[in-house]
Amino acid sequence: MPIISFRGLNMPESPIRKLAPYARRAKDKGIKVYHLNIGQPDIKSPQAAIQALKNIDLDIFEYAPSEGILEYRKTLATYYNSLSIGLKDLSYENFLISNGGSESLSIAISCICDEGDEIIVPEPFYANYYSFAEALGVKIVPVVSTIDDGFSLPKIKKFEELITPRTKAILITNPSNPTGYLYSKEELQTLADIVVKNNIFLISDEVYREYVYDGFKHYSVLEFQELKDNAIVIDSESKRYSLCGIRCGFMVSRNQEFLQMALKFAQARLSPPLIGQLIANAAHSEPQKYIDDVRNEYQQRRDLLVQLLREIPGVKCPVPRGAFYCTIELPIDDAEHFCLWLLKDFQYEGGTVMLAPAQGFYSDHELGKNQVRMAYVINQEDLKSAIHIIKKGLEVYNSNQ
């Protein structure tokens, strides 16, 4: 039999999707599975996007330009100009469209790293970051944030201790997937100082920027003028407009040398999605009320989730300030075993819950062993039922240990 590569063998399994077969089996038995494991919004996509899909009238579905459709890139520039006075200089030339935000990140890493180079990432981090880096022969160097500190940014000394001649970037998600942590302006300034001092890049995944709660403000790394050559933003329409399936993301930077390099990789994969861009472009014409209403709904869910989880003995739950995730600590030793047990061996009143074990969001799998990530992407009544099932499940699970 032909031999599979070490690179393939070393690719990590998704902590978000690997329990999916057990969820399917539970459903086949007639059990209702509440999905808190994956960030697939349940909120309807904007009517403007839906109507745009219905109205597409093309005789040929041709390749889109490798950098993306000009009209859509101009729309994105207008959107960014509206976010902050510090972004008003951006034009369509600062944007490159991709097949989802994931491709933008893979291209960005390819542009700035050679094999064996390093990227520093505060952990826990989005699990696919590790997969992207592994596929490209790049090393993820973690700097640990802890649940006891609410997953806040580690001290600057921790970063400085990790920087080597092979360090090419610091990568953050703001707000965070999987924790919901929102970086303050002061924390971003700390990161800006580090990357400028060490002449490296700061990559900021800002996919969840619209969903920030309690009156807090999201700051983009592009607002820091000293980062003109250092800042790369990864963005996507997936979570902002509930458009995960159109696979439409993009990167933003003022560094034209970087963008010219990124375009070479974009040309190699030919084209970003034509239909996805048409839909995404239309979504931006939806009134602001759509985003405001969705933000309000997520905040209500966040409030409910935190309240109910904190009523369960032994559960530790920081308050997420953004996105629609939280990472919590459970009164158990092995969260992955508990997640599997919920799907295989437990139901309460005909239902069970699918969670994402948090080990997969750490590079050191000894960390996060008693943590899970939860996505509050189901309606509030279902959320109440799901948390009640978790509470009952913990009681039964711990009584059997």
N, C-alpha and C positions, 0 to 999 in steps of 0.2 A: 504494500500500500504506500502511495506517495506520502512524504513526511510534511506535516503541518509546521509552519514557522514558530519559533519561540515567541515572536511578537504576537502571533495569534493565540498561542497558549497562555500568554501572560495578560491578555485582555480581561479586565475584571467583568464579572457578571453584574447586571444592573440590580441594585438593592430595591429599586422602585418596581421592577417588572418581574423579578425572578420567582415571586410567589403566585404569579398569575394563573398557572395551571391548577393550583389548589383552590383558587377562587372560582375557577370554572367548574371544578368538580362539586364544590359546595352549591353553586347555582343549579347544577344538574340534579341535585337532590331536592331542589325546591327551596333552598335557604336564600333569603335575601342578604346580599353582601353590600355593606355600606363602604364605599371606596373613599378612604382618607389617605390612600397611598400615593396618589399621582396628581400632579397639578393640572388636571384637565378641567377648566371652568365649566360649570353647569349653566351659567348665565348666557342668555341668547346673544348671538352676534348682532351687531348694529343692523338696523333695517336697511341703511344705505348700502352696506356690504352685500346683504342678501339680494337686494334689488339689482345691484350691479351685476351679480352673477346671472340673474335671470335675463338681464338685458344685453348680455354679450352677443354681438352679432358679427362673427368673423367667418370668412370663407376658408382661411388658412390659419392654423395655429402655429405660427412661426417662432423661431428662436427669438428671445428677447436679447437686447444688447448685454454683453457680459457684465457691464457695470450696473445694469438696471435701466428700466424705462425712464427717460428724461423727465416726463411729467410727474412720475411718482417721486423721483429724487427731489424735484422742486417742491412738491408737497411736503416732503419730510423736512426740507430746509425751513419752510414756513412754520411748520409745527415746532421745530427746535427754536427758531427765532422767538416764538411766543412764550417759551418756557422761562426765559431769564434774559436780562439785559446783557449778561455775559456771553450769550449765545447768538446775539443778533448779527454777528459778522459771518456766520456760517452760510454757505451757499450749496447748491446741488453738487458742486465739485468735491465737497467734503464727505459725500455719501457713496457707499458701494453696496449694492443689494446682493443678498445671498439666499440660499435655500435654508431658511430658518436661521436663527441666531447661532445655532451650533456650527454651521459651516463658516460663519464669520469668525468665530473663535478659532476654529481649526486653521483657517487661512492666516489669521493674525499670528498664531503661534508659529506657523510655517515661515512667515516673513521675518520674524525676529529671532528665531532659535535655530541653531544647528543641533545635530544629534549629540546628546550628552549635556546640552545646556540646561539651565535650571530656571524655574519660575516659583516664586514664593507665594503661597496661598494661605490665608487664614482659614483654619478648619474649626468646625465642620464646613465642608464646601460641597457644591453641587457635584454629584458623583461622576457625571460624565466628563468633568474637567480631567479627572485622572485617566479616563479612557482616551480622550483626545491626545493628552500628553504621551501616554504609553504608545499609541499608534504612531507617533512622530519621533519616538526615541528621546523625548524630553523628560526631565526629572521634575516631579512636583516636590517642593520642599515646604512642609507644613509649618505654620506658626500657630500654636494652639490657643484658641479662645475657649472659655469654660462656661458651663451653664450657671455656675455660682456667681459669675460676673455678668450674667445676662448675655454672654457671647460678644461682649464689647471688644474693641480693637486691642490687641496686646500692646504692651509698652514698646516704644521705639527701639529700646535696647535689644529686644527679642529679634526684631527685623535685622538690625545692624549685625548681630552675631551670626546671622545666616547668610549674609551677602558674601559671595565669592566672585572670583574672576569669571565664572560661568553663569552668574545670575544675569538674566536678561529682562526680567519683568517681575512686578507684583501684580497679582490678579485678585480682584475682589468682586463680589456680587452685592449690589446696593439698590434696594433693600435685599436682604440675604435670602437665598434658597440654600439651606433648609431651615434657617432659624427665624427669619423675619426681622433680623436686626437691621436697624437703619443707622448708617454712619453719620455722625455729626460733621458740621463744617470744620470743627477743630481737628477731628480725627483725619479727615481728608487732607487738611493742611499738613498734618504730620506725615502722611504718605507722600504728599507732593514734595516736601522737603527731602525725604529719603531718596526718591527717584531722581530728583534734580542733582542732588549731591553725588549720587553714584552713577549718573548718566545711564539710567535704565528706563524701561517703559512702565507705565501704569495702565493696566487694562481693567476697565470697569464695566461689568455686566449690569446694565441698568434697565433690564426688561420690565421690572415691576415698579418703575418710578411713579406711575400714576396712583398706586395704591399705598398711600402713606396716611397714618391715622393720628388722632388726638391733636390735630393742629400742628404737627411737626412738618418740617419742610425738607424736601429732597434736594440735595445739591449734586450737580453733575461734576465730574472731574474736568469736563471741558470748560467750566466756569473759572478755572484757575489759570490765569494767563501765563504764568511761568511754566505751565505744562504744554505749551503750544506744540513742542516737538515730541513730548513724552506720552501724551494722553491718547488712548484708544478706547472708544465706547462701543460695546456690543449691545444691540437692541433688536427687538422683534415685535411683530404685531400679535403674536400668539396669545399672550395673556392680557394685553391691553384691551383687545377687542374680541376675545374668545374666538380666535381664528387659528388655532393650533394646526389644523389640517391643511391650510393653504401653504404652509412652509415658506413664510416670507419674513426674512430678517435682514439686518443690515449692520454695517460698521460705520463709524463716524470718527474722523480725525482731521486735524489741521496739518499733519505731517504729510506733505505731498509725496515725498520720497517713499514713505511707507505705503501710501495708497497706490502709487505706480507699481510697486512690487506686488501688492495685493491683487491688482488687476491682472497681472500675469497668471496668478493662480486661478482667478475667476475665468480667464479665457481658456484655461486648460480644462475646466469643467463645462465650458461652453456658455450655459445660460441659466440665470435664475428663473423661477417659475413665471411664465407669462400671465396665466389666469390669476395666480396669487397676487401679482402686483396690481392688476386691474381691480381686484376686490379690495386690497389693502388701501389703494389710493382713494377709492370711494368711501371706505370706512372713516377716513379723516374728515369727510364732509358731515359726519354725524354731529349734531349739536353737543356741546360740552355737557349737557344734562345727562347724557348716557354715561360718561365717565363718573360724574358726580354721584349718580344713582348707584352705580356698581360699587364705587368706593364706600358709600354709606352701607350698602348691604354687606360687604365684606367686613366692615368695622363691627356691625351688629353681630355677625357670626363670630368674629374674633372675641368680642366681649363675652358672648355666650360660652364659647369653647373654654376660655380661660376660667370663667366662673365655675363651670361644671367640673373641669379637671382639678381645680384647686380644692374641690369638695371631696375628692377621693383621697383617702389616707395614703401617705407616702409618695404621692405624685408631686414632682417639682416642675413648674411651668412658668418660665419667664414670659413677660408680656411682649409679644411681637409688635413692632411699630410700623411694619410694612409688609408687602407681599401678601400671600395667603397661606403661609406655613408657620408651624411652630415645632420646635424640637423639645421634647419633654423627657424627663427621667421617670421611670417606673419603679415601683418597689419589688423588683425582680432581679435575677442575676443574668439572664440571657434573653434579651428582647427578641432576637430572631426566633428562638424556640417558641416564645410566647406568641409571636405573630403567626407562626406556622400552626401552632396548637389552636388558635382561634379559628383558623380556616378548616382544619382537619377534624377537630374533636370537640368543638364548642359551638353551641348556638343558644340564644336566649329569645324566647317568644318568636321563633322562626327566623331570627336574624343573626348575623355575625359581622365582623369588621375586618377590613383589610388595611394594614398599616405598613409603613416602610421602616424596616430596622435601620437604626442610625449608624451602625458600624460601617456601612458602606459609604458614609459621608465623611469618614476619617481615613487618612492614609495608613495610620496605625490602627489595625482592627482590634487592638486591645482597648481602644478608646470607644466610648459610645455603646458599650455592650448592653447597658441597661436603659438605652434611650431609643425613642422612635421619632420619626418625622410624621407630622400630620398635616394634611392639606384640607382647609375648610372650604371645600368646593361642592358641598351639598347643602340643600336648604336647611333652614333652622330647625324644623321639626325632625328631619332625618338626623341632623347633628345631635339633637337631644337623645334620640334613640341610640345612636352609635356610641355616645359617651356612656350611656347607661349600660350598654352591652359590655363595654370595656371595664366598667366598674364591677359588674357581676362576674365577668371573666377573670379579673384579678383575684376576686374572692375565692373562686373555685380553683384557679390555677395554684395559688399560694397554699391553699389547704391541702393540695395533693403533693406538694413538694417535700 
